[in-house]
């Protein structure tokens, strides 16, 4: 945890501000790495509450190589719901609600088409 907090402090003091496609911008430092000895435990961030059930099932979903969110929805995990629905609406030529970035949706949709 100490390494993570030191990285945040470094970003705050020495970070370079950059514009991005969202208009929010980012602040970053180049080339920093954090290394953890996993035999001493999992390096979870303790400064905020973690959705561990969601993290575990999302990891299982990734490891299964699935691109269908049904597994997650069946487990009552809805962190991916918006993207596939938006991609579906776009593919059908229907109006897409104005939230999130179409660039991200387009990228995700293209990625799904390559996998399937």
MOPAC internal coordinates of N, CA, C and O (Angstrom, degrees):
PM7 1SCF
backbone

  N    0.0000 0     0.00 0     0.00 0    0    0    0
  C    1.4412 1     0.00 0     0.00 0    1    0    0
  C    1.5324 1   110.41 1     0.00 0    2    1    0
  O    1.2310 1   120.61 1   142.91 1    3    2    1
  N    1.3148 1   116.43 1   -37.09 1    3    2    1
  C    1.4626 1   121.13 1  -179.39 1    5    3    2
  C    1.5284 1   110.49 1   -59.37 1    6    5    3
  O    1.2310 1   120.38 1   136.44 1    7    6    5
  N    1.3469 1   116.88 1   -43.56 1    7    6    5
  C    1.4720 1   120.85 1   179.47 1    9    7    6
  C    1.5268 1   111.25 1   -58.52 1   10    9    7
  O    1.2310 1   121.07 1   136.94 1   11   10    9
  N    1.3247 1   115.56 1   -43.06 1   11   10    9
  C    1.4652 1   121.39 1  -178.52 1   13   11   10
  C    1.5250 1   110.60 1   -63.64 1   14   13   11
  O    1.2310 1   120.46 1   133.69 1   15   14   13
  N    1.3251 1   116.73 1   -46.31 1   15   14   13
  C    1.4630 1   120.76 1   179.91 1   17   15   14
  C    1.5297 1   111.29 1   -65.15 1   18   17   15
  O    1.2310 1   120.44 1   144.16 1   19   18   17
  N    1.3421 1   116.76 1   -35.84 1   19   18   17
  C    1.4688 1   120.19 1   176.15 1   21   19   18
  C    1.5280 1   111.15 1   -66.08 1   22   21   19
  O    1.2310 1   120.42 1   142.29 1   23   22   21
  N    1.3350 1   116.81 1   -37.71 1   23   22   21
  C    1.4609 1   120.60 1   176.74 1   25   23   22
  C    1.5291 1   110.33 1   -63.67 1   26   25   23
  O    1.2310 1   120.38 1   135.84 1   27   26   25
  N    1.3262 1   116.87 1   -44.16 1   27   26   25
  C    1.4659 1   120.00 1   178.18 1   29   27   26
  C    1.5251 1   111.02 1   -60.02 1   30   29   27
  O    1.2310 1   120.50 1   138.50 1   31   30   29
  N    1.3170 1   116.66 1   -41.50 1   31   30   29
  C    1.4644 1   121.07 1   178.77 1   33   31   30
  C    1.5314 1   110.59 1   -64.55 1   34   33   31
  O    1.2310 1   120.09 1   139.17 1   35   34   33
  N    1.3390 1   117.44 1   -40.83 1   35   34   33
  C    1.4613 1   121.94 1   177.94 1   37   35   34
  C    1.5313 1   110.55 1   -62.57 1   38   37   35
  O    1.2310 1   120.68 1   136.47 1   39   38   37
  N    1.3260 1   116.31 1   -43.53 1   39   38   37
  C    1.4682 1   120.48 1   178.42 1   41   39   38
  C    1.5245 1   109.88 1   -62.14 1   42   41   39
  O    1.2310 1   120.91 1   136.97 1   43   42   41
  N    1.3201 1   115.86 1   -43.03 1   43   42   41
  C    1.4667 1   120.77 1  -179.46 1   45   43   42
  C    1.5344 1   111.32 1   -62.21 1   46   45   43
  O    1.2310 1   120.31 1   137.00 1   47   46   45
  N    1.3311 1   117.02 1   -43.00 1   47   46   45
  C    1.4714 1   121.39 1  -176.29 1   49   47   46
  C    1.5276 1   113.41 1   -82.81 1   50   49   47
  O    1.2310 1   120.09 1   139.95 1   51   50   49
  N    1.3436 1   117.43 1   -40.05 1   51   50   49
  C    1.4654 1   121.25 1  -170.19 1   53   51   50
  C    1.5215 1   114.81 1  -117.41 1   54   53   51
  O    1.2310 1   120.33 1  -179.22 1   55   54   53
  N    1.3187 1   116.97 1     0.78 1   55   54   53
  C    1.4593 1   120.26 1  -175.03 1   57   55   54
  C    1.5156 1   113.98 1   -64.85 1   58   57   55
  O    1.2310 1   121.56 1   -30.22 1   59   58   57
  N    1.3284 1   114.62 1   149.78 1   59   58   57
  C    1.4595 1   122.61 1   177.20 1   61   59   58
  C    1.5262 1   107.43 1  -101.27 1   62   61   59
  O    1.2310 1   121.03 1   -55.05 1   63   62   61
  N    1.3208 1   115.64 1   124.95 1   63   62   61
  C    1.4685 1   120.38 1   179.99 1   65   63   62
  C    1.5215 1   109.34 1   -81.17 1   66   65   63
  O    1.2310 1   121.09 1   -42.78 1   67   66   65
  N    1.3497 1   115.53 1   137.22 1   67   66   65
  C    1.4628 1   121.74 1   179.75 1   69   67   66
  C    1.5209 1   109.01 1  -137.05 1   70   69   67
  O    1.2310 1   120.96 1   -34.80 1   71   70   69
  N    1.3257 1   115.77 1   145.20 1   71   70   69
  C    1.4621 1   121.06 1   174.30 1   73   71   70
  C    1.5246 1   108.26 1   -77.82 1   74   73   71
  O    1.2310 1   120.61 1   -26.81 1   75   74   73
  N    1.3187 1   116.45 1   153.19 1   75   74   73
  C    1.4618 1   120.64 1   175.40 1   77   75   74
  C    1.5212 1   109.52 1  -139.22 1   78   77   75
  O    1.2310 1   120.58 1    -2.52 1   79   78   77
  N    1.3190 1   116.51 1   177.48 1   79   78   77
  C    1.4622 1   121.16 1  -175.77 1   81   79   78
  C    1.5188 1   113.49 1   -66.73 1   82   81   79
  O    1.2310 1   119.50 1   161.18 1   83   82   81
  N    1.3231 1   118.55 1   -18.82 1   83   82   81
  C    1.4674 1   121.05 1  -178.02 1   85   83   82
  C    1.5137 1   112.51 1   -83.03 1   86   85   83
  O    1.2310 1   120.41 1   162.69 1   87   86   85
  N    1.3320 1   116.82 1   -17.31 1   87   86   85
  C    1.4517 1   120.34 1  -176.59 1   89   87   86
  C    1.5195 1   112.87 1    85.81 1   90   89   87
  O    1.2310 1   120.22 1   173.36 1   91   90   89
  N    1.3209 1   117.18 1    -6.64 1   91   90   89
  C    1.4650 1   121.66 1   179.80 1   93   91   90
  C    1.5189 1   110.12 1   -82.85 1   94   93   91
  O    1.2310 1   120.70 1   138.69 1   95   94   93
  N    1.3234 1   116.26 1   -41.31 1   95   94   93
  C    1.4539 1   121.46 1  -178.96 1   97   95   94
  C    1.5195 1   112.45 1    90.35 1   98   97   95
  O    1.2310 1   121.19 1   -13.13 1   99   98   97
  N    1.3175 1   115.33 1   166.87 1   99   98   97
  C    1.4648 1   121.72 1   178.05 1  101   99   98
  C    1.5215 1   109.24 1  -134.39 1  102  101   99
  O    1.2310 1   121.27 1   -21.22 1  103  102  101
  N    1.2989 1   115.17 1   158.78 1  103  102  101
  C    1.4601 1   122.01 1   171.67 1  105  103  102
  C    1.5160 1   106.09 1  -127.40 1  106  105  103
  O    1.2310 1   120.27 1   -53.18 1  107  106  105
  N    1.3330 1   117.09 1   126.82 1  107  106  105
  C    1.4627 1   119.06 1  -174.64 1  109  107  106
  C    1.5214 1   111.72 1  -143.86 1  110  109  107
  O    1.2310 1   121.91 1   -18.48 1  111  110  109
  N    1.3244 1   113.95 1   161.52 1  111  110  109
  C    1.4570 1   122.37 1   170.01 1  113  111  110
  C    1.5224 1   106.04 1  -121.37 1  114  113  111
  O    1.2310 1   120.11 1   -30.25 1  115  114  113
  N    1.3124 1   117.40 1   149.75 1  115  114  113
  C    1.4552 1   121.28 1  -174.89 1  117  115  114
  C    1.5237 1   112.04 1   -91.54 1  118  117  115
  O    1.2310 1   121.04 1   -45.13 1  119  118  117
  N    1.3410 1   115.61 1   134.87 1  119  118  117
  C    1.4526 1   121.80 1   166.18 1  121  119  118
  C    1.5140 1   117.95 1    77.76 1  122  121  119
  O    1.2310 1   119.07 1  -170.47 1  123  122  121
  N    1.3029 1   119.39 1     9.53 1  123  122  121
  C    1.4677 1   119.78 1   179.48 1  125  123  122
  C    1.5194 1   109.68 1   -75.88 1  126  125  123
  O    1.2310 1   120.66 1   -36.61 1  127  126  125
  N    1.3211 1   116.34 1   143.39 1  127  126  125
  C    1.4597 1   122.34 1   177.40 1  129  127  126
  C    1.5126 1   109.09 1  -131.26 1  130  129  127
  O    1.2310 1   121.34 1   -31.77 1  131  130  129
  N    1.3125 1   115.04 1   148.23 1  131  130  129
  C    1.4619 1   121.38 1   172.04 1  133  131  130
  C    1.5200 1   106.48 1  -116.29 1  134  133  131
  O    1.2310 1   120.51 1   -46.71 1  135  134  133
  N    1.3137 1   116.63 1   133.29 1  135  134  133
  C    1.4699 1   121.19 1   179.30 1  137  135  134
  C    1.5206 1   108.62 1  -122.70 1  138  137  135
  O    1.2310 1   121.44 1   -43.37 1  139  138  137
  N    1.3335 1   114.86 1   136.63 1  139  138  137
  C    1.4579 1   120.56 1  -177.19 1  141  139  138
  C    1.5158 1   109.96 1  -132.19 1  142  141  139
  O    1.2310 1   120.57 1   -40.79 1  143  142  141
  N    1.3107 1   116.52 1   139.21 1  143  142  141
  C    1.4575 1   122.69 1   174.25 1  145  143  142
  C    1.5260 1   106.78 1   -84.78 1  146  145  143
  O    1.2310 1   120.59 1   -76.83 1  147  146  145
  N    1.3347 1   116.47 1   103.17 1  147  146  145
  C    1.4635 1   120.80 1  -175.70 1  149  147  146
  C    1.5216 1   112.93 1   -68.78 1  150  149  147
  O    1.2310 1   119.89 1   165.45 1  151  150  149
  N    1.3301 1   117.82 1   -14.55 1  151  150  149
  C    1.4671 1   119.34 1   175.60 1  153  151  150
  C    1.5306 1   110.56 1   -70.61 1  154  153  151
  O    1.2310 1   120.85 1   165.04 1  155  154  153
  N    1.3372 1   115.97 1   -14.96 1  155  154  153
  C    1.4689 1   120.38 1   178.64 1  157  155  154
  C    1.5281 1   112.69 1   -97.90 1  158  157  155
  O    1.2310 1   120.62 1  -177.03 1  159  158  157
  N    1.3305 1   116.41 1     2.97 1  159  158  157
  C    1.4608 1   119.86 1   177.99 1  161  159  158
  C    1.5140 1   112.35 1   128.01 1  162  161  159
  O    1.2310 1   121.29 1    -8.28 1  163  162  161
  N    1.3246 1   115.14 1   171.72 1  163  162  161
  C    1.4603 1   122.73 1  -179.23 1  165  163  162
  C    1.5254 1   109.63 1   -86.32 1  166  165  163
  O    1.2310 1   119.42 1   -49.57 1  167  166  165
  N    1.3330 1   118.71 1   130.43 1  167  166  165
  C    1.4684 1   121.10 1  -175.13 1  169  167  166
  C    1.5309 1   113.37 1   -81.79 1  170  169  167
  O    1.2310 1   120.26 1  -116.10 1  171  170  169
  N    1.3140 1   117.12 1    63.90 1  171  170  169
  C    1.4659 1   121.15 1   179.17 1  173  171  170
  C    1.5249 1   110.16 1   -79.07 1  174  173  171
  O    1.2310 1   121.22 1   -37.80 1  175  174  173
  N    1.3268 1   115.27 1   142.20 1  175  174  173
  C    1.4628 1   120.90 1   176.68 1  177  175  174
  C    1.5251 1   108.36 1   -70.95 1  178  177  175
  O    1.2310 1   120.48 1   -53.92 1  179  178  177
  N    1.3140 1   116.69 1   126.08 1  179  178  177
  C    1.4733 1   120.17 1  -177.22 1  181  179  178
  C    1.5218 1   112.54 1  -103.63 1  182  181  179
  O    1.2310 1   120.18 1  -173.25 1  183  182  181
  N    1.3352 1   117.27 1     6.75 1  183  182  181
  C    1.4641 1   119.62 1   179.30 1  185  183  182
  C    1.5208 1   112.01 1   -86.88 1  186  185  183
  O    1.2310 1   120.36 1   176.19 1  187  186  185
  N    1.3274 1   116.92 1    -3.81 1  187  186  185
  C    1.4622 1   120.72 1   176.26 1  189  187  186
  C    1.5291 1   109.08 1  -148.55 1  190  189  187
  O    1.2310 1   121.18 1   -19.66 1  191  190  189
  N    1.3218 1   115.35 1   160.34 1  191  190  189
  C    1.4597 1   120.95 1  -179.91 1  193  191  190
  C    1.5320 1   109.32 1   -72.68 1  194  193  191
  O    1.2310 1   120.34 1   -44.53 1  195  194  193
  N    1.3178 1   116.96 1   135.47 1  195  194  193
  C    1.4579 1   122.06 1   179.30 1  197  195  194
  C    1.5226 1   110.49 1  -106.76 1  198  197  195
  O    1.2310 1   120.79 1   -37.65 1  199  198  197
  N    1.3269 1   116.09 1   142.35 1  199  198  197
  C    1.4609 1   123.17 1   177.33 1  201  199  198
  C    1.5331 1   107.31 1   -90.30 1  202  201  199
  O    1.2310 1   120.95 1  -105.77 1  203  202  201
  N    1.3420 1   115.78 1    74.23 1  203  202  201
  C    1.4641 1   121.27 1  -172.00 1  205  203  202
  C    1.5253 1   113.19 1   -59.94 1  206  205  203
  O    1.2310 1   119.91 1   139.21 1  207  206  205
  N    1.3362 1   117.78 1   -40.79 1  207  206  205
  C    1.4635 1   120.13 1   179.49 1  209  207  206
  C    1.5334 1   109.51 1   -59.45 1  210  209  207
  O    1.2310 1   120.84 1   137.24 1  211  210  209
  N    1.3261 1   116.01 1   -42.76 1  211  210  209
  C    1.4579 1   120.52 1   178.52 1  213  211  210
  C    1.5170 1   112.22 1   -66.17 1  214  213  211
  O    1.2310 1   120.72 1   138.81 1  215  214  213
  N    1.3206 1   116.23 1   -41.19 1  215  214  213
  C    1.4671 1   121.22 1   179.57 1  217  215  214
  C    1.5265 1   110.10 1   -61.52 1  218  217  215
  O    1.2310 1   120.55 1   134.54 1  219  218  217
  N    1.3185 1   116.56 1   -45.46 1  219  218  217
  C    1.4697 1   121.50 1  -178.14 1  221  219  218
  C    1.5231 1   110.90 1   -63.63 1  222  221  219
  O    1.2310 1   120.34 1   131.84 1  223  222  221
  N    1.3441 1   116.96 1   -48.16 1  223  222  221
  C    1.4702 1   119.28 1  -177.99 1  225  223  222
  C    1.5270 1   112.06 1   -70.38 1  226  225  223
  O    1.2310 1   119.87 1   146.36 1  227  226  225
  N    1.3401 1   117.85 1   -33.64 1  227  226  225
  C    1.4603 1   119.57 1   176.28 1  229  227  226
  C    1.5315 1   109.76 1   -65.36 1  230  229  227
  O    1.2310 1   119.87 1   139.82 1  231  230  229
  N    1.3127 1   117.86 1   -40.18 1  231  230  229
  C    1.4638 1   121.48 1   177.78 1  233  231  230
  C    1.5328 1   110.49 1   -63.25 1  234  233  231
  O    1.2310 1   120.32 1   135.37 1  235  234  233
  N    1.3311 1   116.99 1   -44.63 1  235  234  233
  C    1.4749 1   120.55 1   177.13 1  237  235  234
  C    1.5253 1   109.78 1   -58.75 1  238  237  235
  O    1.2310 1   120.75 1   135.43 1  239  238  237
  N    1.3395 1   116.18 1   -44.57 1  239  238  237
  C    1.4661 1   122.40 1   179.60 1  241  239  238
  C    1.5301 1   110.52 1   -59.43 1  242  241  239
  O    1.2310 1   120.25 1   133.52 1  243  242  241
  N    1.3361 1   117.12 1   -46.48 1  243  242  241
  C    1.4693 1   121.22 1   177.47 1  245  243  242
  C    1.5264 1   111.04 1   -60.63 1  246  245  243
  O    1.2310 1   120.68 1   132.64 1  247  246  245
  N    1.3377 1   116.30 1   -47.36 1  247  246  245
  C    1.4650 1   120.53 1  -177.03 1  249  247  246
  C    1.5244 1   112.23 1   -64.68 1  250  249  247
  O    1.2310 1   120.35 1   151.99 1  251  250  249
  N    1.3284 1   116.93 1   -28.01 1  251  250  249
  C    1.4627 1   120.86 1   175.93 1  253  251  250
  C    1.5272 1   111.29 1   -72.77 1  254  253  251
  O    1.2310 1   120.76 1   165.65 1  255  254  253
  N    1.3310 1   116.15 1   -14.35 1  255  254  253
  C    1.4619 1   120.40 1  -178.78 1  257  255  254
  C    1.5132 1   113.19 1    76.51 1  258  257  255
  O    1.2310 1   120.37 1  -162.45 1  259  258  257
  N    1.3128 1   116.90 1    17.55 1  259  258  257
  C    1.4583 1   121.20 1  -176.71 1  261  259  258
  C    1.5251 1   111.82 1   -78.68 1  262  261  259
  O    1.2310 1   121.12 1   -33.02 1  263  262  261
  N    1.3422 1   115.47 1   146.98 1  263  262  261
  C    1.4644 1   121.22 1   171.67 1  265  263  262
  C    1.5224 1   110.11 1  -118.26 1  266  265  263
  O    1.2310 1   120.48 1  -175.63 1  267  266  265
  N    1.3257 1   116.69 1     4.37 1  267  266  265
  C    1.4596 1   122.02 1   179.02 1  269  267  266
  C    1.5261 1   108.18 1   -98.91 1  270  269  267
  O    1.2310 1   120.26 1   -56.23 1  271  270  269
  N    1.3326 1   117.10 1   123.77 1  271  270  269
  C    1.4631 1   120.19 1  -175.37 1  273  271  270
  C    1.5249 1   113.36 1   -78.52 1  274  273  271
  O    1.2310 1   119.71 1  -177.96 1  275  274  273
  N    1.3395 1   118.17 1     2.04 1  275  274  273
  C    1.4667 1   120.30 1  -178.69 1  277  275  274
  C    1.5255 1   111.71 1   -55.14 1  278  277  275
  O    1.2310 1   120.01 1   138.56 1  279  278  277
  N    1.3270 1   117.58 1   -41.44 1  279  278  277
  C    1.4701 1   120.74 1   178.55 1  281  279  278
  C    1.5273 1   110.26 1   -55.05 1  282  281  279
  O    1.2310 1   120.45 1   132.80 1  283  282  281
  N    1.3343 1   116.75 1   -47.20 1  283  282  281
  C    1.4677 1   120.53 1  -178.79 1  285  283  282
  C    1.5220 1   111.54 1   -67.32 1  286  285  283
  O    1.2310 1   120.25 1   135.89 1  287  286  285
  N    1.3262 1   117.13 1   -44.11 1  287  286  285
  C    1.4721 1   120.90 1   179.90 1  289  287  286
  C    1.5248 1   109.96 1   -61.27 1  290  289  287
  O    1.2310 1   120.25 1   138.73 1  291  290  289
  N    1.3284 1   117.13 1   -41.27 1  291  290  289
  C    1.4707 1   120.83 1   178.13 1  293  291  290
  C    1.5296 1   111.96 1   -62.13 1  294  293  291
  O    1.2310 1   120.43 1   153.59 1  295  294  293
  N    1.3334 1   116.79 1   -26.41 1  295  294  293
  C    1.4744 1   121.62 1   178.59 1  297  295  294
  C    1.5323 1   111.34 1   -92.77 1  298  297  295
  O    1.2310 1   120.19 1  -171.40 1  299  298  297
  N    1.3516 1   117.25 1     8.60 1  299  298  297
  C    1.4697 1   123.79 1  -179.51 1  301  299  298
  C    1.5297 1   111.64 1    62.77 1  302  301  299
  O    1.2310 1   121.17 1  -140.03 1  303  302  301
  N    1.3335 1   115.36 1    39.97 1  303  302  301
  C    1.4636 1   122.00 1   176.75 1  305  303  302
  C    1.5262 1   106.54 1  -118.17 1  306  305  303
  O    1.2310 1   121.01 1   -60.58 1  307  306  305
  N    1.3214 1   115.67 1   119.42 1  307  306  305
  C    1.4649 1   120.23 1  -169.41 1  309  307  306
  C    1.5275 1   113.69 1  -119.30 1  310  309  307
  O    1.2310 1   119.97 1  -156.67 1  311  310  309
  N    1.3372 1   117.67 1    23.33 1  311  310  309
  C    1.4592 1   120.26 1  -176.69 1  313  311  310
  C    1.5273 1   112.88 1   -69.81 1  314  313  311
  O    1.2310 1   119.35 1   159.89 1  315  314  313
  N    1.3326 1   118.84 1   -20.11 1  315  314  313
  C    1.4642 1   122.15 1  -179.32 1  317  315  314
  C    1.5286 1   112.58 1  -105.41 1  318  317  315
  O    1.2310 1   119.31 1  -179.94 1  319  318  317
  N    1.3132 1   118.92 1     0.06 1  319  318  317
  C    1.4659 1   121.37 1  -172.50 1  321  319  318
  C    1.5288 1   114.16 1   -55.58 1  322  321  319
  O    1.2310 1   119.89 1   135.97 1  323  322  321
  N    1.3145 1   117.81 1   -44.03 1  323  322  321
  C    1.4661 1   120.47 1  -172.73 1  325  323  322
  C    1.5272 1   113.03 1   -64.84 1  326  325  323
  O    1.2310 1   119.40 1   136.81 1  327  326  325
  N    1.3089 1   118.75 1   -43.19 1  327  326  325
  C    1.4671 1   120.92 1  -172.97 1  329  327  326
  C    1.5271 1   113.52 1   -62.69 1  330  329  327
  O    1.2310 1   118.68 1   126.67 1  331  330  329
  N    1.3312 1   120.13 1   -53.33 1  331  330  329
  C    1.4657 1   118.96 1  -179.62 1  333  331  330
  C    1.5256 1   112.30 1   -63.44 1  334  333  331
  O    1.2310 1   120.36 1   144.58 1  335  334  333
  N    1.3295 1   116.92 1   -35.42 1  335  334  333
  C    1.4645 1   119.74 1   179.67 1  337  335  334
  C    1.5244 1   110.04 1   -65.24 1  338  337  335
  O    1.2310 1   120.40 1   136.34 1  339  338  337
  N    1.3182 1   116.85 1   -43.66 1  339  338  337
  C    1.4685 1   120.81 1   178.40 1  341  339  338
  C    1.5371 1   109.99 1   -63.64 1  342  341  339
  O    1.2310 1   120.41 1   137.67 1  343  342  341
  N    1.3282 1   116.82 1   -42.33 1  343  342  341
  C    1.4682 1   120.39 1   179.16 1  345  343  342
  C    1.5276 1   110.18 1   -62.53 1  346  345  343
  O    1.2310 1   120.65 1   139.50 1  347  346  345
  N    1.3308 1   116.36 1   -40.50 1  347  346  345
  C    1.4658 1   121.12 1   177.98 1  349  347  346
  C    1.5303 1   110.34 1   -61.46 1  350  349  347
  O    1.2310 1   120.28 1   132.63 1  351  350  349
  N    1.3429 1   117.08 1   -47.37 1  351  350  349
  C    1.4660 1   120.74 1   179.40 1  353  351  350
  C    1.5218 1   110.99 1   -59.59 1  354  353  351
  O    1.2310 1   120.72 1   136.91 1  355  354  353
  N    1.3215 1   116.24 1   -43.09 1  355  354  353
  C    1.4644 1   120.24 1   180.00 1  357  355  354
  C    1.5293 1   110.84 1   -62.62 1  358  357  355
  O    1.2310 1   120.61 1   136.37 1  359  358  357
  N    1.3224 1   116.45 1   -43.63 1  359  358  357
  C    1.4651 1   121.12 1  -178.96 1  361  359  358
  C    1.5276 1   111.00 1   -63.80 1  362  361  359
  O    1.2310 1   120.76 1   146.24 1  363  362  361
  N    1.3340 1   116.16 1   -33.76 1  363  362  361
  C    1.4580 1   121.44 1   179.65 1  365  363  362
  C    1.5297 1   112.05 1   -81.85 1  366  365  363
  O    1.2310 1   120.18 1   175.79 1  367  366  365
  N    1.3352 1   117.26 1    -4.21 1  367  366  365
  C    1.4581 1   121.26 1  -178.80 1  369  367  366
  C    1.5183 1   112.67 1    74.08 1  370  369  367
  O    1.2310 1   120.33 1  -159.19 1  371  370  369
  N    1.3337 1   116.98 1    20.81 1  371  370  369
  C    1.4621 1   121.55 1  -178.89 1  373  371  370
  C    1.5220 1   110.05 1   -93.00 1  374  373  371
  O    1.2310 1   121.14 1   -17.18 1  375  374  373
  N    1.3340 1   115.42 1   162.82 1  375  374  373
  C    1.4660 1   121.17 1  -179.88 1  377  375  374
  C    1.5304 1   109.68 1   -65.95 1  378  377  375
  O    1.2310 1   121.26 1   -49.39 1  379  378  377
  N    1.3157 1   115.20 1   130.61 1  379  378  377
  C    1.4634 1   121.70 1   178.94 1  381  379  378
  C    1.5234 1   108.44 1   -99.24 1  382  381  379
  O    1.2310 1   119.91 1   -51.30 1  383  382  381
  N    1.3469 1   117.78 1   128.70 1  383  382  381
  C    1.4689 1   119.89 1   177.74 1  385  383  382
  C    1.5303 1   110.89 1   -55.86 1  386  385  383
  O    1.2310 1   120.58 1   -36.05 1  387  386  385
  N    1.3257 1   116.49 1   143.95 1  387  386  385
  C    1.4640 1   121.62 1  -176.22 1  389  387  386
  C    1.5204 1   111.80 1   -83.22 1  390  389  387
  O    1.2310 1   120.45 1  -104.64 1  391  390  389
  N    1.3232 1   116.75 1    75.36 1  391  390  389
  C    1.4677 1   122.03 1   173.33 1  393  391  390
  C    1.5123 1   107.44 1  -148.01 1  394  393  391
  O    1.2310 1   120.00 1   -38.26 1  395  394  393
  N    1.3011 1   117.61 1   141.74 1  395  394  393
  C    1.4590 1   120.78 1  -177.11 1  397  395  394
  C    1.5165 1   110.85 1    80.14 1  398  397  395
  O    1.2310 1   120.63 1     7.13 1  399  398  397
  N    1.2945 1   116.39 1  -172.87 1  399  398  397
  C    1.4594 1   121.66 1  -176.03 1  401  399  398
  C    1.5184 1   110.82 1  -112.73 1  402  401  399
  O    1.2310 1   120.61 1   -50.99 1  403  402  401
  N    1.3285 1   116.44 1   129.01 1  403  402  401
  C    1.4639 1   120.14 1   177.05 1  405  403  402
  C    1.5199 1   110.91 1   -65.28 1  406  405  403
  O    1.2310 1   119.92 1   151.32 1  407  406  405
  N    1.3400 1   117.76 1   -28.68 1  407  406  405
  C    1.4663 1   120.30 1   177.55 1  409  407  406
  C    1.5216 1   110.44 1   -61.00 1  410  409  407
  O    1.2310 1   120.73 1   136.70 1  411  410  409
  N    1.3348 1   116.21 1   -43.30 1  411  410  409
  C    1.4614 1   120.87 1  -179.90 1  413  411  410
  C    1.5201 1   109.76 1   -66.49 1  414  413  411
  O    1.2310 1   120.38 1   135.96 1  415  414  413
  N    1.3384 1   116.88 1   -44.04 1  415  414  413
  C    1.4650 1   121.46 1  -179.65 1  417  415  414
  C    1.5252 1   109.66 1   -62.17 1  418  417  415
  O    1.2310 1   120.50 1   135.06 1  419  418  417
  N    1.3012 1   116.66 1   -44.94 1  419  418  417
  C    1.4510 1   121.56 1   179.96 1  421  419  418
  C    1.5201 1   110.94 1   -60.03 1  422  421  419
  O    1.2310 1   120.82 1   135.33 1  423  422  421
  N    1.3117 1   116.05 1   -44.67 1  423  422  421
  C    1.4611 1   121.75 1   178.96 1  425  423  422
  C    1.5258 1   110.12 1   -61.73 1  426  425  423
  O    1.2310 1   120.62 1   133.10 1  427  426  425
  N    1.3352 1   116.42 1   -46.90 1  427  426  425
  C    1.4596 1   121.14 1  -179.31 1  429  427  426
  C    1.5232 1   110.30 1   -63.26 1  430  429  427
  O    1.2310 1   120.33 1   137.82 1  431  430  429
  N    1.3381 1   116.97 1   -42.18 1  431  430  429
  C    1.4543 1   121.76 1   179.20 1  433  431  430
  C    1.5285 1   110.66 1   -61.46 1  434  433  431
  O    1.2310 1   120.46 1   135.33 1  435  434  433
  N    1.3256 1   116.72 1   -44.67 1  435  434  433
  C    1.4660 1   120.87 1   178.42 1  437  435  434
  C    1.5194 1   110.86 1   -61.84 1  438  437  435
  O    1.2310 1   121.14 1   140.01 1  439  438  437
  N    1.3276 1   115.42 1   -39.99 1  439  438  437
  C    1.4550 1   120.59 1   179.52 1  441  439  438
  C    1.5299 1   110.04 1   -62.93 1  442  441  439
  O    1.2310 1   120.32 1   136.54 1  443  442  441
  N    1.3381 1   116.99 1   -43.46 1  443  442  441
  C    1.4642 1   120.52 1   179.37 1  445  443  442
  C    1.5250 1   110.89 1   -63.47 1  446  445  443
  O    1.2310 1   120.27 1   140.05 1  447  446  445
  N    1.3291 1   117.09 1   -39.95 1  447  446  445
  C    1.4589 1   120.43 1  -179.90 1  449  447  446
  C    1.5261 1   111.03 1   -64.74 1  450  449  447
  O    1.2310 1   119.87 1   144.66 1  451  450  449
  N    1.3198 1   117.85 1   -35.34 1  451  450  449
  C    1.4674 1   121.05 1   178.56 1  453  451  450
  C    1.5214 1   110.93 1   -68.46 1  454  453  451
  O    1.2310 1   120.51 1   143.51 1  455  454  453
  N    1.3471 1   116.62 1   -36.49 1  455  454  453
  C    1.4590 1   121.08 1  -177.03 1  457  455  454
  C    1.5204 1   110.69 1   -75.10 1  458  457  455
  O    1.2310 1   120.49 1   139.98 1  459  458  457
  N    1.3344 1   116.67 1   -40.02 1  459  458  457
  C    1.4797 1   120.40 1  -174.90 1  461  459  458
  C    1.4959 1   112.68 1   -84.00 1  462  461  459
  O    1.2310 1   120.10 1   180.00 1  463  462  461

